[in-house]
């Protein structure tokens, strides 16, 4: 597998690298098994699907709110795609993938496939009536996966933005810079020796983010986190940032780069600094650095239509997050319930938008007590 993934002709994401897979397997104590689907043309391997089954809770949610948790065997693939040889791209690998997961159905209760593009043959293959396993989109309507396809230069990219957007972004950078007399800097973390300092900063900031308020606080500087990021630094993939103002770290970006793609994994900032738009400022300072590197072709913001993705992205495709379930199983029942809950949540959100109450609710979830002065 390692030699196959190292081939230049292979479309191999960061999540297919053996070092990444090894770290996931070594740091999750509840993994039941690890499998690789191999597709061969005579004696040559032409595609792989690495995946694992983990025993963990399935959380029924209404928006951000957890309702109940049910322990289940979850199937997860590495990345949101397979790795295959370009010389064989005429083959519909998805049909083989579907057949393998169909035969493997007794070994998992529910599977999860992230960001499956609308129109993918994988969806049509799983829609056949004679399958043991069927697909169940988490939401009725697809969401978007936003990308930034790098043009020739930063000036070309920023110049292509609408004037008002560009003006507002520059004003945010100017506001925080002038307020603190220029004591604003962006720190980059890329080497093995940077892992511990970055995770220390990430952990400190995270405890004061809206994410921690909504999802709960937990340690971001564990032994498993350190091992994973050291391995990625040794691979040359670690590429994280922290925004400092007057010596205080107020925002972070956890990201990785591999084979011309920057994986924008997670951004967070201290809620007390919200009026200075630290997320936008960090992006405005970080992106020119990636442009100047010259080796990044695409930045992948991942699944979801967050405002900052729409502002900084310049390309998107529609996709579904999908459950794989056996017919008439507990997994099928729970996936249907989650689908209905998500649909109900979308209706509530649309109603709040119509009543212009969405910002008040959002500020409440982010821990703001007085929304009238924001």
N, C-alpha and C positions, 0 to 999 in steps of 0.2 A: 504493500500500500504506500509506503513512504516513497519508494522510487517512482511510482505512478504519479503521486501528488507533486513531486518535485519537477516533473516534466514541464517545459515552457509552454507546450501546446495545450496544457490542461487548464481549464477555467477552474481555478482553485482559490476559494476565498480564505480569509484568515481562519475561519472556523473549520476548515478542512485540514489545516496544518497538523501533522502528527503531534507536535509539542502542545498545541492547544487542546487536542483531544485527550492527550495523556493527562493534562492538568485537570480537566473536567472530571475524568474518571477517578483520579487519585484524591480529589477533594470532596467528593460526594459519597458519604458513607451509606446512603440508602439506595444506591444503584443496584438493581437486580441482575442485569446483564447488559452486555455491549455486543452489538452485531454490525456486520458490514455486508451490505448487499453488493455483490460483484456481478457486473455484466461483462461477458467475455465474447470476443469474436475469434473463434477457434481457440488459440492459446493466449491471445493477447487480452489483457484487461482494458476495457474501453470506457467503463464508468463505475463509480462507486457511490453508495449511499451509506455513510456511517450513521448509526443511530443507537440509542440506548433506552432502556426501560428503568424508570426510577419510581420508587414507592414513596409518594408524598400526597399531601392534601389537595383535593380539588375544591377551590373556593368559589362558591356561588356569590356573585357580586351584583349590586345595583349601583352602577357608576363606580365610585371609589369605595363604597361601603361593603364590607364583607358580611354576608348573611349567615351562611353555614359552611362548614368544611367537612369533606368526606374523604377519608384515606382511599387512594386508588393506585393502580399501576399505570403510570403515564409513559407513553412513548414520545420521545423527542428526537428529531434529527439534528445533526450539526449544521448550523447555517439554515438558510431558507431555500437551498438549492442543492443539487448534487454536483459532483465533479466529473467532468467527462472530457474525452479527447476530441479536439476540434475536427480532426480528420474524419470523425464518425458522426458529425452533427446532423446527418440525414436520418438517423435512427430516433424513433420516438421512445426515449428511455423511460418516460413516465408510465408506459404500459407495463414494463417489467417491474418497475417500482410498485405499482398498484398490485400486481399479482403476488409479489413477495410479501407485502404487508397483509394482503388478504389471507395468505396461507399462515401467517404468523399471528392471526387474530386472537388465538386462545392465550397468548402470552402477555397481553396488555388489555386494560379496561377502557382506556381512552388515549388517543394520540393527538398531538398538536402540531400543525403545520403553519408556519408564519409567513405572511405576505405572499400568498400564492396569487400570481397575476390573474386578473380577469381574462377569461379566454384560454387559460392553460388547459392542455389536453389532460392533465392530471384530474381536473374537475370532471371532465366528461367521462373518463375511464371509471372513476369511482361512482358515477351516477348510474351505472348499469344495474339492472334489477337483480341479477344473479350473483352479486357480490356478497361475501360474508360481512364486509365492512362498508359503511357508507360515510359520506362526508356531511358535515353540518356546519355551515358558516356561523361564526359567533354572532355576527350582526347581519341584518337583512341586506343592507347596502354596503358596498365596498368602501374602503378608505383609501387614502393615497400614500404612496411611498415617495418621499421627496429626495431629490438628488441635486447636487451642484456639479454641473459639467464645466470644468475649468476652461475658460477661453485663454487667449494668449497671455493676458496680463491682468493684474488687479485693476488697473485703470479702465480697461475694456469692460471688465465685469461690473465694477461699481458705476461706470458710466451708462450701462444698459438698464440700471434701475430707474424707476419713475423718480422724477425730480423730488417730489414730496417725501418719498421713502428715504432717498439718499440724504436729503436735508435733515430729516428727523434723526437718522442714525448718527450723522456727524455732530448734530447738536447734543446728543446724549454723551458722546465722547468728550466734547468740549465742556459740557456742564461739570462732569466729575473731575476733569483735569483742572479746570479753573478753580473749582471749589476747594480743591486740596493742593493748590499751588504746584501742580505738575507732579505730585508724589503718587503717581499711578504707574504701575509697571505690570507686565505680563511675564510670568516665569514658565519656562518650558521644561518638561521632564521626559527624558528619552532613554537614559542609560540605567543599567542595573543599580548603580549607586543612588539613582533618583527615586527608586521605587518606595523605599521607606519614608523619605521626606514627603513625597506626594500623597501617599496613603494617610499619613499623619494629618496633612492639610485637608484632604478630602473628608476624613472622619470628623475633624473639627467643624468644618463648614456644614456638613450634612445634618448634624444635630440641630441646626438652626434653619433648615430649609422647609419649604411648604411640603415637600415630599415626606420628610420625617413627621411633620404634623399630620399628614393625611394617612400615611402607611405605617407609621411607628418608627421609633428610633432603634437602630441596631448598629453594631460595630462594623465599620468599613475598613478596618485595619487588622483583620484576622490573619492567622497563619496561612490559611487557604488563599486569602487575597494576595498576600505577599508572594507566595509560591507561584501563583498564576501570573502575576505581573512581572516577576523576575524572569520566568520562562519566556514571556512575550518580549521583554527587553533584550534577552539573549538572542531572540529571533530577529531583532531589529524592528519590531512592530510597535513598541510602546511609544506613544506620542500624546502626552497629556499636558494640560495648562492650568495655571492658577492665576487669578487676578488679585493683585495687592494694592491697597490704598493706604498710604502713610504707614506701611509696614504690616498692616492687617490683611490676612487672606480673606476675601469676601465672596469669591466665586471660583468654581472649578469646572473643567471639562475633562472627562475621561474619554480618551479616544485612542485608536490604534490605526496604523497604516500598513498596507501590504499590497505589493504588486500594483501600485498606482491608485489604490483606493484608500481613502481615509474613512474609517468607521467611527462615526460620531455617536458614541455610545450613551453618554449621560452628561447633562449639564445641571448645575445647581448653584444657588447663591443664598446668602443669609437674608432672611426676610426683612431684617431691620434696615437693609440697604436698598430696598426695592425701589424707592423713588429715584435712584440713580441708574436704574435699568442695567444692573451689572451683567446680565446675560447678553444683552445687545452689545455692551461695551467690550466684553470678552471676545465675542465673535468678530467685532470690527477690528480688534487688535490681532487676533489669531489668524484670520484669513489671509492678510497680506504676507504673513510668514510662510504659510503653506504655498502661496503663489510663488514666493521667492525661492522656495526649495526646488521647484521645477520638475519634481518627479510625481506629483499628485495630478491625476487626470479627472478623478471623480470623488466627490464627498457624498457619502451615503448617510442621510439623516435618519433613515429607518422608517418604520411604519407609523402613520399618524399624521394628522393635519394641524399640528401645533402652529401658532402664529409665526414663531421664529423660523420654522421650516419653510413656510410660504414666503417669508420676507427674503431669506437668504438662498433658498433653492431656486433653480431655474428650469427644472424638469421634474416631471412626476409620472407615475403610472398607477393605475387603480388595482387594488389587490384585496384579497380576503384573508383574515385569520380563520383557520379551519380546524374543527375537531374531526377526528376519525373515531368512529364508534361501531361496535357490533349491533346489529338490529335487535331491538327489544331487550337491550341490556341496561344495567344501571347507568353506564356511561352515556347511552343514548338518551335516557330520561333526563339526566343532569344537563347534558348539552342542549336539549330542547328548552329546559327551564332557563338556562343562561341566555339562550337566544331570545326568549320572550322578555326576560328581565332587561336585556340590552335594548330591545325595541321600545319597551316602556320608558327606559331611561332617556332614549333619544327623543321621545315625545315630550317628556318633562322638560328636557333641555330646550327644545324648540319653543315650548310654551314660555319658558323663562326669557328666551331671546325676544319673543313677541312682546312680552310685558316689560322688557328692558330691565329685568332683574338678574340677568346672568352675571354681571360684574359684581353685584353685591354678594351673590352666592359664592363666586370664585374667591373673592377677598376673604369671605368667612372661612372657606376651606384652607386658605393659605395663612390663616391665623391672624387676620386683621380684625381689631375690635371696633374701630371707628372708620367706617367706609366713606363717610361724608367728607373727610379731609384728605382723600387720596387723589 
